[in-house]
Amino acid sequence: MNRRSLRLKLVAGLGMALALPLLAVASTAPGVSSQQGVSTHTSLNVSASNVDGEGKTAVTVAVIAADGQPATGAVAIVEGNSQLAGAILDASGQASVQLTLTPGTHNLSAVYAGDTAHQASASANVTTQATTTGNPTYSLSLAPVTPSSFPMVLTAGTAGTLNVTVNPINQAALTAPMFVTLSCSGLPNQAACSFSPETIEILATTPSSCSAGSPASACPPLATMFLQTASENNPVRVLGSNAAQGSGSVAWAILLPGVLGLGGLAWGARRRAWLSRMSLIGLVALVAMLGTTACNPHYYYYNHGPGNVPATPAGTYTITVIGQSTNGITAQAQNTTFVLTVQ
């Protein structure tokens, strides 16, 4: 072996000796692991009940991590591709919601979205039988559009959309069309929602939009919900300390001569009647001038713009979608929820 080969082997061996300790430290560094977060187990418990003569389904979800600790974050109650409700887990890793389901058999499951410390998971399907009193009513279900999954995650200043399906229940018992008006609550500050259409009509017969021969329940009415958040809005022009001092000097340059002049006119008014009239004219002119310059709030707003408008606060929120219905005789409300995270 010549000296050149020996030197190369010595350098390679030294490099490996230096690299191994660094790799060992990196593998044990906080936040570095072979998988993202701790695995979780999601369970779902469903029970039917009767509330004020209306069939309801009570749902309880529990999410426990593999280390035995309760998980945090959002869960959704889903059936097929529709979300029936969404909720935020409490300190014990549980969430409870109450559903209004259409009559018949339903296969429900709970989906945990995961968080920075826990992996996502889903419960097994639970079959439940929904009953009804025979009175016409409806239920609400949601489907994400933009973004395409729940919980809805938005950056402050962006918008999201989702579809709201109004599922008629016992609509054949309607003696007149039922009108459902949609709204929302639970929004954070600097956020707003709207619906298109805002009011939906439920008919006793199959809508014309359904294919011929389809039952009325085959094509329930649909609305789109738009949710808009806000980013921080800087004013058109920000006045600094120098500008404020300059504006103050200008104001004194205008006000001081005017005040002295009016004082002189008022003193002279005691002796001459015409000076009294001139004083009044001068006072009116001064007030008119001040009303059209920087001393007027409207002037300041139009020339300097509004102050900073704060962004929608970051956080996780439970948003309630509300349906308020009437058939001309009775009114009733139904609702469902979903989770919004603003970053």
C-alpha positions in Angstrom: 0.0 0.0 0.0 1.5 3.3 -1.0 1.5 6.4 1.1 -1.2 8.2 -1.0 -3.7 5.3 -0.4 -2.9 5.2 3.3 -3.5 9.0 3.7 -6.9 8.7 1.9 -8.0 5.8 4.3 -6.9 7.8 7.3 -9.0 10.8 6.2 -12.1 8.7 5.5 -11.8 7.0 8.9 -11.4 10.3 10.7 -14.5 11.7 8.9 -16.6 8.7 10.0 -15.4 9.0 13.6 -16.6 12.7 13.6 -19.9 12.0 11.9 -21.2 9.2 14.1 -21.5 11.3 17.3 -23.3 14.0 15.3 -25.8 11.5 13.9 -26.4 10.1 17.4 -27.1 13.6 18.8 -29.4 14.4 15.9 -31.4 11.2 16.3 -32.2 12.1 20.0 -32.8 15.8 19.4 -36.3 17.1 20.5 -38.8 17.1 17.6 -36.9 14.6 15.5 -38.5 11.2 15.2 -39.2 8.5 12.7 -42.9 9.3 12.8 -45.1 12.4 13.2 -46.5 12.4 16.7 -48.0 9.7 19.0 -50.5 7.2 17.6 -54.1 7.6 18.8 -57.3 5.6 19.2 -60.7 7.1 18.5 -63.9 5.6 19.9 -67.6 6.5 19.1 -70.6 6.0 21.2 -74.1 6.6 19.8 -77.5 6.6 21.5 -81.0 7.6 20.2 -83.3 9.8 22.2 -86.4 11.9 22.0 -86.1 15.6 22.7 -89.3 17.7 22.7 -91.1 15.2 20.6 -88.3 15.1 18.0 -85.9 12.2 17.3 -82.3 13.0 18.2 -79.1 11.1 18.2 -76.5 11.8 20.9 -72.9 11.1 19.9 -69.9 11.0 22.2 -66.3 10.8 20.9 -63.2 10.0 22.9 -59.6 10.2 21.6 -56.8 8.6 23.7 -53.1 8.6 22.7 -50.9 5.5 22.8 -49.2 6.9 25.9 -52.6 7.0 27.7 -53.0 10.7 27.6 -56.0 12.5 26.1 -55.5 14.0 22.7 -56.3 17.6 21.7 -57.7 19.0 18.5 -60.8 18.5 16.3 -63.0 15.6 15.6 -65.8 15.2 13.0 -68.9 12.9 12.9 -69.2 11.7 9.3 -71.4 9.5 7.2 -70.1 8.7 3.8 -68.7 12.0 2.3 -70.8 14.3 4.5 -69.9 15.8 7.8 -72.8 15.8 10.2 -71.0 17.7 12.9 -67.6 18.9 14.1 -66.3 19.6 17.6 -63.2 20.5 19.6 -62.0 17.9 22.1 -62.1 19.0 25.8 -59.3 18.5 28.3 -60.3 14.9 28.8 -60.1 14.2 25.1 -63.8 13.9 24.6 -66.5 15.8 22.6 -70.3 15.4 22.6 -72.8 16.5 19.9 -76.5 16.0 19.2 -77.6 15.1 15.7 -80.9 15.2 13.9 -80.9 12.3 11.4 -83.3 11.4 8.6 -85.4 8.3 9.4 -83.7 5.0 8.7 -80.4 3.3 9.2 -77.2 5.3 9.5 -73.5 4.3 9.6 -71.6 6.9 11.5 -67.9 7.2 12.3 -65.7 9.7 14.1 -62.6 11.1 12.5 -59.8 12.7 14.6 -57.8 15.2 12.6 -54.6 14.9 14.7 -52.4 17.8 15.8 -48.7 18.6 16.1 -48.2 15.9 18.9 -50.7 13.2 17.8 -51.5 11.2 14.7 -54.9 11.2 13.1 -57.2 8.2 13.6 -60.8 7.1 12.9 -63.3 5.1 14.8 -65.0 2.0 13.6 -68.4 2.5 12.0 -71.4 2.5 14.4 -74.8 1.6 13.0 -77.8 3.4 14.5 -81.5 3.6 13.7 -83.1 7.0 13.6 -86.7 7.4 14.3 -89.1 10.3 13.8 -92.4 11.6 15.2 -93.9 12.0 11.7 -93.7 15.8 11.8 -92.0 17.5 8.8 -88.5 18.8 9.7 -85.0 18.7 8.3 -81.4 18.1 9.2 -78.2 19.8 8.1 -74.9 18.2 6.8 -71.7 19.8 5.5 -69.2 19.0 2.8 -65.9 21.0 2.4 -65.1 22.6 -0.9 -62.2 25.0 -0.4 -60.1 23.8 1.5 -61.2 20.3 0.6 -61.1 18.8 4.1 -62.3 19.5 7.7 -61.3 21.0 10.0 -61.2 24.1 7.8 -57.8 25.7 8.1 -57.4 29.3 6.8 -54.7 31.9 6.9 -55.9 35.3 8.1 -57.1 37.2 5.0 -58.2 34.1 3.0 -61.7 32.6 2.4 -63.2 29.2 2.6 -66.3 27.6 1.1 -68.4 24.6 2.0 -71.7 23.1 0.9 -74.7 22.9 3.3 -77.2 20.2 2.5 -80.7 20.6 3.9 -82.1 17.1 4.3 -85.9 17.1 4.4 -87.5 14.8 7.0 -91.2 13.7 6.5 -91.6 16.3 3.9 -94.7 14.5 2.5 -96.5 15.6 5.6 -96.1 19.3 4.6 -99.3 21.2 3.9 -97.4 24.2 2.6 -93.8 24.8 1.4 -91.2 25.1 4.3 -88.6 27.9 4.0 -85.3 27.5 5.7 -83.1 30.5 6.3 -79.4 29.8 6.9 -77.0 31.7 9.2 -73.9 31.1 11.3 -72.6 31.9 14.7 -69.4 31.5 16.7 -67.2 33.4 14.2 -64.0 35.1 15.5 -63.6 38.8 15.3 -63.0 40.2 11.8 -64.7 37.3 10.1 -68.0 37.0 8.3 -70.1 34.4 6.6 -72.7 34.4 3.8 -74.9 31.8 2.0 -76.0 31.4 -1.5 -78.9 31.0 -1.5 -79.7 32.3 1.9 -83.2 30.8 2.0 -84.1 27.3 0.8 -87.5 26.0 -0.1 -88.6 22.5 0.9 -91.6 21.1 -1.1 -93.9 18.3 -0.2 -93.3 16.7 -3.6 -90.2 15.8 -5.6 -88.4 18.9 -6.8 -88.2 19.4 -10.6 -84.4 19.3 -10.3 -84.6 15.5 -9.5 -84.7 13.0 -12.2 -88.1 11.5 -13.0 -89.3 8.9 -10.6 -86.8 9.8 -7.9 -88.1 10.2 -4.3 -88.0 13.7 -2.8 -85.2 12.7 -0.5 -82.9 11.7 -3.4 -82.0 15.3 -4.2 -82.1 17.5 -1.1 -81.6 21.3 -1.6 -78.1 22.6 -1.3 -76.6 26.0 -0.4 -73.0 27.2 -0.5 -71.5 28.9 2.6 -68.7 31.5 2.1 -66.5 32.3 5.1 -64.1 35.3 4.9 -61.3 36.1 7.3 -59.4 39.4 7.4 -55.7 40.3 7.3 -54.2 43.4 8.9 -55.1 46.4 6.9 -52.6 49.2 7.0 -54.0 52.7 6.5 -53.4 54.6 3.3 -51.1 57.0 5.0 -49.6 56.8 8.4 -48.8 60.1 10.2 -45.5 60.0 12.1 -44.5 62.3 14.9 -42.9 64.8 12.5 -46.0 65.0 10.4 -48.1 65.5 13.6 -45.8 68.4 14.7 -46.0 69.9 11.2 -49.8 69.8 11.2 -49.9 71.4 14.7 -47.7 74.3 13.5 -50.0 74.8 10.5 -53.1 74.8 12.7 -51.6 77.4 15.0 -50.5 79.5 12.0 -54.2 79.6 11.0 -55.9 79.8 14.4 -53.7 82.4 16.1 -54.1 85.2 13.6 -57.8 84.4 13.4 -58.3 84.5 17.2 -56.4 87.8 17.5 -58.3 89.3 14.7 -61.6 88.3 16.1 -60.6 89.6 19.5 -59.8 93.0 18.0 -63.0 93.0 16.1 -65.0 92.2 19.2 -63.3 95.0 21.1 -64.0 97.5 18.4 -67.6 96.3 18.1 -68.4 98.2 21.3 -67.8 101.5 19.5 -69.0 100.9 16.0 -72.1 98.8 14.9 -70.5 97.9 11.5 -67.6 96.3 13.3 -70.1 94.0 15.1 -71.4 92.8 11.8 -67.9 92.2 10.4 -67.1 90.2 13.6 -70.0 87.9 12.9 -69.0 87.4 9.3 -65.5 86.7 10.3 -66.6 84.1 12.9 -68.8 82.3 10.3 -65.9 82.3 7.8 -63.5 80.8 10.4 -65.9 78.1 11.4 -66.5 77.2 7.8 -62.8 77.0 7.1 -62.2 74.7 10.1 -65.0 72.5 9.0 -63.4 71.9 5.6 -59.8 71.4 6.7 -57.9 68.9 8.9 -59.9 69.8 12.0 -62.9 67.9 10.5 -62.9 64.1 11.2 -64.4 63.4 7.7 -61.5 65.4 6.2 -58.9 63.4 8.1 -60.6 60.0 7.2 -60.8 60.8 3.4 -57.2 62.2 3.2 -55.4 59.8 5.6 -57.6 56.7 5.5 -58.7 54.5 8.4 -56.4 53.3 11.2 -55.0 49.7 11.3 -57.7 47.1 11.0 -56.6 44.0 13.0 -56.5 40.6 11.4 -58.8 37.8 12.4 -57.2 36.4 15.6 -55.4 33.1 15.2 -57.0 30.2 17.0 -59.4 27.3 16.8 -63.2 28.0 16.8 -66.4 26.0 16.7 -68.7 27.4 14.0 -72.4 26.7 14.1 -74.5 26.6 11.0 -78.1 27.4 11.8 -81.2 26.7 9.9 -84.4 28.7 10.9 -87.5 27.3 9.2 -91.2 28.2 8.9 -94.1 26.8 7.0 -96.3 29.7 7.8 -97.6 28.1 11.0 -94.8 26.8 13.1 -91.1 27.6 13.2 -88.2 25.4 14.2 -84.4 25.6 14.3 -81.8 23.0 13.4 -78.0 23.4 13.5 -74.7 21.6 13.0 -71.1 22.6 13.6 -67.6 22.5 12.1 -64.2 23.5 13.3 -62.3 26.5 11.9 -58.6 27.0 12.5 -57.2 30.5 11.7 -53.4 30.7 11.3 
